[in-house]
Amino acid sequence: MGEDAGAGNLPPGFRFFPSDEELVRHFLRRKASMLPCHPDIIPTLDLLHFDPWDLHCKALKGGKYWYFFSHRTENRATPNGYWKQVGVDEFVKDVGMKKTLVFYVGDASGGMKTNWIMHEYCLLDSEASSSSRSNGRKLSRKKGQAKDANYRWVVCRVCESGHSVQPCSQDEAMELSCLDEIFLSFDDYDEVSLPE
């Protein structure tokens, strides 16, 4: 997938900029339940195979963020570094949890912190269990876990940030599309007098 990955599935002028709740409720829950997502634009990647700077040609780009599904794992090592959790998990309404991770280059003993940030969203265990029962699936009990393998999915939002770890700010919600900028520039023509 290229820089405009998934853009062909959206009408012109539409941008992919979901809230935390929308990511969990409308995309992750459907993926975990094996239901179709409309539009089906978020790709599935194995986090262990990609450094954050490699996502531009693999994940869905929405603004300055890259989105992808992956399987939940404790090992977040990549070819050139690893993701380390910072802070505590946050609730996403009543449906999921959000972890904030920062990318370090090198190994865990002496890695160098970068400004790559990932928010990893997962379903709450109770949400996963109730969705599974409502779909008629039986939960597997392997090694004492009552989770269906389908509920080990996460959806990730990655960005490179120089100042803040919060990816969704009010200023970005007002980001103008290329067409918006063109239409706004027409206002300048009202002040220009054309030769007669």
C-alpha positions as CSV (number, residue, x, y, z in Angstrom):
1,M,0.0,0.0,0.0
2,G,1.4,3.4,-0.9
3,E,1.1,6.8,0.7
4,D,-2.5,7.0,-0.5
5,A,-3.3,3.5,0.6
6,G,-7.0,3.0,1.0
7,A,-7.8,6.4,-0.5
8,G,-9.3,4.6,-3.5
9,N,-12.0,3.2,-1.2
10,L,-13.1,6.7,0.0
11,P,-15.0,9.3,-2.0
12,P,-12.9,12.4,-3.1
13,G,-12.5,14.9,-0.3
14,F,-13.0,12.4,2.5
15,R,-10.1,11.8,5.0
16,F,-9.6,9.0,7.4
17,F,-9.4,10.6,10.9
18,P,-11.2,8.4,13.4
19,S,-11.5,9.0,17.1
20,D,-10.3,6.5,19.6
21,E,-13.8,5.2,20.1
22,E,-14.5,4.9,16.4
23,L,-11.3,2.9,15.9
24,V,-12.3,0.4,18.6
25,R,-16.1,0.3,18.1
26,H,-16.3,0.4,14.3
27,F,-13.1,-1.2,13.1
28,L,-11.4,-3.3,15.8
29,R,-14.6,-4.9,17.1
30,R,-15.7,-5.9,13.6
31,K,-12.2,-7.2,12.8
32,A,-12.1,-9.3,16.0
33,S,-15.7,-10.6,15.3
34,M,-14.6,-11.6,11.7
35,L,-17.3,-9.2,10.3
36,P,-16.6,-7.1,7.2
37,C,-15.5,-3.5,7.8
38,H,-17.0,-0.9,5.4
39,P,-14.9,0.6,4.1
40,D,-12.2,-2.2,4.4
41,I,-9.2,0.1,4.3
42,I,-7.0,-0.8,7.3
43,P,-4.4,-3.4,6.4
44,T,-3.2,-6.2,8.6
45,L,0.6,-6.2,9.4
46,D,2.9,-8.1,11.6
47,L,4.3,-5.5,13.9
48,L,7.5,-7.5,14.4
49,H,8.6,-7.1,10.8
50,F,8.4,-3.3,10.4
51,D,10.2,-0.3,11.9
52,P,8.0,2.8,12.1
53,W,9.7,4.5,9.2
54,D,8.8,1.5,7.0
55,L,5.0,1.9,7.5
56,H,4.6,4.5,4.8
57,C,4.3,1.9,2.1
58,K,2.5,-0.8,4.2
59,A,-0.1,0.9,6.5
60,L,-3.1,3.2,5.8
61,K,-2.0,6.8,5.9
62,G,-4.5,9.2,7.4
63,G,-3.1,12.7,7.9
64,K,0.2,12.3,9.7
65,Y,-0.8,8.9,11.1
66,W,-0.5,5.3,9.9
67,Y,-3.1,2.7,10.9
68,F,-2.9,-1.0,10.8
69,F,-4.3,-4.2,12.5
70,S,-1.9,-6.6,14.2
71,H,-2.0,-9.4,16.7
72,R,-1.6,-8.5,20.3
73,T,1.9,-9.5,21.6
74,E,4.1,-8.7,24.5
75,N,7.2,-8.9,22.2
76,R,7.3,-5.6,20.3
77,A,10.8,-5.9,18.9
78,T,11.3,-4.8,15.3
79,P,14.3,-5.3,13.0
80,N,16.1,-2.2,14.3
81,G,14.5,-1.5,17.7
82,Y,11.5,-2.0,20.0
83,W,8.3,-0.4,21.2
84,K,8.2,0.4,25.0
85,Q,5.1,1.2,26.8
86,V,4.9,4.6,28.6
87,G,2.3,5.6,31.1
88,V,-0.7,3.6,32.1
89,D,-3.5,2.1,30.0
90,E,-6.4,4.3,29.3
91,F,-10.1,3.3,28.9
92,V,-11.7,4.0,25.5
93,K,-15.3,4.5,26.6
94,D,-16.7,1.1,27.6
95,V,-15.3,-0.9,24.8
96,G,-11.5,-0.9,24.8
97,M,-8.1,0.1,26.2
98,K,-5.4,2.3,24.8
99,K,-1.7,1.8,25.4
100,T,0.9,4.4,24.5
101,L,4.3,3.2,23.3
102,V,7.4,4.9,22.2
103,F,9.9,3.5,19.7
104,Y,13.6,2.9,20.7
105,V,16.4,2.2,18.2
106,G,18.8,-0.5,19.4
107,D,18.3,-3.3,21.9
108,A,16.5,-3.1,25.2
109,S,19.7,-2.7,27.2
110,G,20.8,0.5,25.5
111,G,18.2,1.7,23.1
112,M,17.9,5.3,22.1
113,K,14.5,6.9,22.4
114,T,12.9,8.3,19.2
115,N,9.9,10.5,18.6
116,W,7.9,7.7,17.0
117,I,4.7,7.1,19.0
118,M,2.2,4.3,18.8
119,H,-1.2,4.0,20.3
120,E,-2.3,0.4,20.5
121,Y,-6.0,-0.2,21.0
122,C,-7.5,-3.5,22.2
123,L,-10.9,-4.7,23.2
124,L,-11.8,-5.1,26.8
125,D,-11.9,-8.8,27.8
126,S,-15.6,-8.5,28.7
127,E,-16.3,-6.8,25.4
128,A,-14.5,-9.6,23.5
129,S,-16.3,-12.3,25.5
130,S,-19.8,-10.8,24.9
131,S,-19.1,-10.2,21.2
132,S,-18.0,-13.7,20.8
133,R,-21.1,-15.2,22.5
134,S,-23.4,-12.9,20.4
135,N,-21.7,-14.2,17.3
136,G,-22.3,-17.8,18.3
137,R,-18.6,-18.6,18.7
138,K,-17.4,-20.7,21.6
139,L,-14.5,-19.4,23.6
140,S,-11.4,-21.6,23.5
141,R,-9.7,-22.4,26.8
142,K,-6.1,-22.9,26.1
143,K,-3.5,-22.5,28.9
144,G,-6.0,-21.1,31.3
145,Q,-7.1,-18.3,29.0
146,A,-10.8,-17.7,28.1
147,K,-10.1,-15.6,25.0
148,D,-10.9,-16.6,21.5
149,A,-7.9,-16.2,19.2
150,N,-9.8,-13.7,17.2
151,Y,-9.8,-11.3,20.1
152,R,-6.1,-11.0,20.2
153,W,-6.3,-8.3,17.5
154,V,-5.2,-4.7,18.1
155,V,-5.5,-1.7,15.9
156,C,-2.5,0.7,16.0
157,R,-2.1,4.4,15.2
158,V,1.5,5.5,14.7
159,C,3.0,8.9,14.1
160,E,6.3,10.7,14.4
161,S,5.9,13.6,16.8
162,G,8.3,16.2,17.9
163,H,6.3,17.7,20.7
164,S,3.4,15.7,22.0
165,V,2.3,12.1,22.5
166,Q,-1.4,13.0,21.9
167,P,-2.2,12.3,18.2
168,C,-5.6,13.9,18.1
169,S,-5.7,17.6,18.6
170,Q,-8.4,20.1,17.7
171,D,-6.0,21.9,15.3
172,E,-5.6,18.7,13.2
173,A,-9.4,18.2,13.0
174,M,-9.4,21.5,11.1
175,E,-6.8,20.3,8.6
176,L,-7.8,21.5,5.1
177,S,-7.9,19.3,2.1
178,C,-6.3,20.4,-1.1
179,L,-9.7,21.2,-2.6
180,D,-10.6,23.3,0.5
181,E,-7.5,25.4,0.0
182,I,-8.3,25.9,-3.7
183,F,-11.9,27.0,-2.9
184,L,-10.7,29.3,-0.2
185,S,-8.2,30.9,-2.5
186,F,-11.1,32.0,-4.8
187,D,-12.0,34.5,-2.1
188,D,-8.8,36.4,-3.0
189,Y,-10.1,36.9,-6.5
190,D,-12.9,39.1,-5.3
191,E,-10.3,41.7,-4.3
192,V,-8.4,41.6,-7.6
193,S,-9.6,43.9,-10.4
194,L,-9.3,42.3,-13.8
195,P,-8.3,44.4,-16.8
196,E,-11.2,45.4,-19.0
